[in-house]
Amino acid sequence: MARLRAAGVPDPVGDARRLLAHALNLAPDRLTLHMGDAVPADAAARLAALIAERARRRPVSHLTGQRLFWGRQFAVTADVLDPRPETETLIAAALAAPWNRVLDLGTGSGAILLTLLAERPPSQGAGVDLSLAALDVARGNAEALGLRDRATFVASDWWAAVTGRFDLIVSNPPYIADTEISALSAEVREWEPRMALVPACDDGTGLAAYRVIAAGALAHLAPGGHMMVEIGPTQADAVAAILTQAGLCDAQVAHDMDARPRIVTARAPQGA
């Protein structure tokens, strides 16, 4: 704890406990039951190595190889964005809408797509990503969750390899603006894949991915289908305008647990 605190880690107590549990091959909620036990030499060595890496601000999820999201464990590597609690706002919004077929643009670990499929059997879905390494992680998560027969994963630069229409399209695209990079935590700035944070060919606003997503939305949404995208806390009005200008209607903003704008939703016209 002292080493992590000195390194500026935001939650040195919680992280030390999680890493100790991982070193001991225990579930974190079982650690308290073993706090009086002697620590084997091999576990002590594993813990020392984990603490050293965490002091470098390497994310806990990268060290343990997993992250809890919507009550399920997902495998996580440095090739994918670490699923975060605020993204569960997107899950809640999606589960409140009617749909049977879902597309996840920029699927990463597959956490969004696979959570939706697990929560709504027997729905089907597809996840696309430009990163082949990320798609490998997503496929592994689908296998671990028993969803491999309901989830399809495709290498695609946004819409390039997408075919068909969907009742629901979701995305947590890269949306960090140039001026926001330096303010990111070291865990995000130094360890997470930059292509999942900063949109390509952006004008500095972080909005480039939303423009690409909006441009292909009507061609791939079923009539009346829903589009839902995660946003940065200052981007709600701009993203709503982008979706509206692309022909989607009824743009609305949903807030996360901290009351920050987090999701913009819209839908295709019934006659689209």
Solvent accessible surface area in square Angstrom, and as a share of the most:
residue,aa,sasa,rsa
1,M,107,0.48
2,A,73,0.57
3,R,135,0.49
4,L,0,0.00
5,R,131,0.48
6,A,94,0.73
7,A,35,0.27
8,G,44,0.43
9,V,6,0.04
10,P,101,0.64
11,D,67,0.35
12,P,17,0.11
13,V,64,0.37
14,G,15,0.14
15,D,5,0.02
16,A,14,0.11
17,R,92,0.34
18,R,98,0.36
19,L,0,0.00
20,L,31,0.16
21,A,0,0.00
22,H,68,0.30
23,A,0,0.00
24,L,41,0.20
25,N,125,0.64
26,L,46,0.23
27,A,52,0.41
28,P,79,0.50
29,D,121,0.62
30,R,126,0.46
31,L,2,0.01
32,T,91,0.53
33,L,116,0.58
34,H,67,0.30
35,M,105,0.47
36,G,82,0.79
37,D,83,0.43
38,A,96,0.74
39,V,70,0.40
40,P,73,0.46
41,A,89,0.69
42,D,84,0.44
43,A,2,0.02
44,A,45,0.35
45,A,64,0.49
46,R,97,0.35
47,L,43,0.21
48,A,55,0.43
49,A,60,0.46
50,L,21,0.11
51,I,18,0.09
52,A,38,0.30
53,E,41,0.18
54,R,14,0.05
55,A,27,0.21
56,R,135,0.49
57,R,48,0.17
58,R,74,0.27
59,P,8,0.05
60,V,23,0.13
61,S,4,0.03
62,H,18,0.08
63,L,21,0.10
64,T,26,0.15
65,G,30,0.29
66,Q,82,0.36
67,R,71,0.26
68,L,107,0.53
69,F,2,0.01
70,W,77,0.27
71,G,66,0.63
72,R,60,0.22
73,Q,93,0.41
74,F,1,0.00
75,A,47,0.36
76,V,3,0.02
77,T,53,0.31
78,A,55,0.43
79,D,68,0.35
80,V,2,0.01
81,L,37,0.19
82,D,10,0.05
83,P,13,0.08
84,R,58,0.21
85,P,89,0.56
86,E,47,0.21
87,T,7,0.04
88,E,50,0.22
89,T,23,0.13
90,L,0,0.00
91,I,0,0.00
92,A,51,0.40
93,A,22,0.17
94,A,0,0.00
95,L,43,0.21
96,A,90,0.70
97,A,9,0.07
98,P,106,0.67
99,W,11,0.04
100,N,112,0.58
101,R,101,0.37
102,V,0,0.00
103,L,1,0.00
104,D,1,0.00
105,L,0,0.00
106,G,29,0.28
107,T,10,0.06
108,G,12,0.12
109,S,5,0.03
110,G,0,0.00
111,A,6,0.04
112,I,16,0.08
113,L,0,0.00
114,L,0,0.00
115,T,0,0.00
116,L,0,0.00
117,L,0,0.00
118,A,27,0.21
119,E,71,0.32
120,R,59,0.22
121,P,88,0.55
122,P,116,0.73
123,S,5,0.04
124,Q,84,0.37
125,G,7,0.06
126,A,14,0.11
127,G,0,0.00
128,V,4,0.02
129,D,16,0.08
130,L,105,0.52
131,S,20,0.13
132,L,123,0.61
133,A,43,0.33
134,A,2,0.02
135,L,0,0.00
136,D,92,0.47
137,V,19,0.11
138,A,0,0.00
139,R,76,0.28
140,G,41,0.39
141,N,4,0.02
142,A,0,0.00
143,E,115,0.52
144,A,88,0.68
145,L,53,0.27
146,G,58,0.56
147,L,8,0.04
148,R,96,0.35
149,D,119,0.62
150,R,36,0.13
151,A,4,0.03
152,T,78,0.45
153,F,14,0.06
154,V,49,0.28
155,A,49,0.38
156,S,7,0.04
157,D,78,0.41
158,W,51,0.18
159,W,33,0.12
160,A,86,0.67
161,A,47,0.37
162,V,15,0.09
163,T,108,0.63
164,G,42,0.40
165,R,111,0.40
166,F,4,0.02
167,D,40,0.21
168,L,0,0.00
169,I,0,0.00
170,V,0,0.00
171,S,0,0.00
172,N,28,0.14
173,P,4,0.03
174,P,16,0.10
175,Y,32,0.12
176,I,22,0.11
177,A,10,0.07
178,D,86,0.44
179,T,121,0.70
180,E,67,0.30
181,I,27,0.14
182,S,95,0.61
183,A,90,0.70
184,L,35,0.17
185,S,51,0.33
186,A,13,0.10
187,E,20,0.09
188,V,20,0.12
189,R,93,0.34
190,E,106,0.48
191,W,55,0.19
192,E,12,0.05
193,P,24,0.15
194,R,144,0.53
195,M,99,0.44
196,A,27,0.21
197,L,17,0.08
198,V,23,0.13
199,P,8,0.05
200,A,87,0.67
201,C,137,0.82
202,D,36,0.19
203,D,96,0.50
204,G,21,0.20
205,T,60,0.35
206,G,0,0.00
207,L,18,0.09
208,A,13,0.10
209,A,3,0.02
210,Y,1,0.01
211,R,105,0.38
212,V,63,0.36
213,I,0,0.00
214,A,4,0.03
215,A,87,0.68
216,G,10,0.09
217,A,0,0.00
218,L,55,0.27
219,A,62,0.48
220,H,27,0.12
221,L,0,0.00
222,A,22,0.17
223,P,69,0.43
224,G,14,0.13
225,G,4,0.04
226,H,42,0.19
227,M,0,0.00
228,M,7,0.03
229,V,1,0.00
230,E,4,0.02
231,I,0,0.00
232,G,4,0.04
233,P,66,0.42
234,T,116,0.68
235,Q,15,0.07
236,A,12,0.09
237,D,121,0.63
238,A,39,0.30
239,V,0,0.00
240,A,20,0.15
241,A,42,0.32
242,I,23,0.12
243,L,1,0.01
244,T,75,0.44
245,Q,150,0.67
246,A,33,0.26
247,G,33,0.32
248,L,5,0.02
249,C,41,0.25
250,D,77,0.40
251,A,35,0.27
252,Q,102,0.45
253,V,54,0.31
254,A,31,0.24
255,H,100,0.45
256,D,14,0.07
257,M,192,0.86
258,D,98,0.51
259,A,78,0.60
260,R,94,0.34
261,P,34,0.22
262,R,11,0.04
263,I,0,0.00
264,V,0,0.00
265,T,25,0.15
266,A,4,0.03
267,R,75,0.27
268,A,0,0.00
269,P,48,0.30
270,Q,134,0.59
271,G,79,0.76
272,A,44,0.34
